[in-house]
């Protein structure tokens, strides 16, 4: 089969520049002390921290960098050696191991020698409890205060008592953050940041929705790169400026019929975490098979439609307690079914991520239930978000090729 040609997204250079600005700003603040730094989980109370003048560093993003640079497996054993199981989140184990070794992929990318030292640590267990365990380690190690939100999970819908509880927990952080920041909380500044974050969410969702076009102008593998600003700079104007540029380009690609995968024949859904160290390999594999993974659960995780600056605490609680990973299987199945139908999906790929059971949905019968409901075949790919010892490239290629043959038939 001939190699499929990819048309580079022009905005790729700009997303790299936005991400570099983010890390250089943090590095300067760490060196000069001119800004306070808050570490925050990816779907944590970043907007609150930003409104109080903190620069925000997302430690899960650093975990993904360790995965994508294929250095994670150098560091996971270091964390195992201090008592952390090889079966727990490989973001956690690779990140703590890199810290213990005094190394970071930021050095290779930007010449930044170390991650920025935090003034405060923040988390939200809406995704998993590991973010609490992860930041508890750093709190003990660095003697830094830790504040968090403990969110109930496996809900059929976002319950009002849960929203009120989460909103109260976010509000309870304010006095501690005021003490660390050395300034008072301002509700109007908070509203402004929430409004900016909502706009970012809307723009990112519009970008993702361009994949409804046939052929799709962007793949899941592109999404994993271009989602960066929505993760690390939501609540800031720079992210919104970037997505306006990206959205304009994607709309132009749709109008001109520019395909993310030339000769697109099969349209696929990715459920679960990326395999960060194999993004390029997987992208090339599916492109060669004229198959476009064009919609995913993961990249839609930074769409927070409920954010409302008129009621910032409660709307933030609602947005962050209603993310996909926190819902029950009935809700998740309805969500995936809607995407499969709207995006004209031919098959579903489930990533069974060894160390991320919270973001793995192939273990309790969901693939069979959805396949029967939708009449759409599925394939389970076994791997991990960071630990490539759990992934067999040869077996994956064989299984994917057989799956695409099944779709052809």
Secondary structure, DSSP 8 states (H G I E B T S, - for coil): ---------TTHHHHHHHHHHHHHHHHHHHHH--S-EEEE-TTSSHHHHHHTT-EEEEHHHHHHHHHHTT-HHHHHHHHHTTT--TTS-HHHHHHHHHHHHT--HHHHHH---S----SEEEEETTS-THHHHHHHHHHHHHT-EEEEE-----BSS--HHHHHHHHHHHHHTHHHHHHHHTS---HHHHHHHHHHHHHHHHHHHHHHHGGGSSS-S--HHHHHHHTHHHHHSTTSHHHHHHHHHHHHHHHHHHHHT--SSTT--EEEEEES---GGGHHHHHHHHHHTTEEEEEESSGGGG--TT--GGGHHHHHHHHHHSSGGGB-HHHHHHHHHHHHHHTT--EEEEEEETT-GGG--SSSSHHHHHHHHH--EEEEEEE-SS-GGG--HHHHHHHHHHHHHHHH-
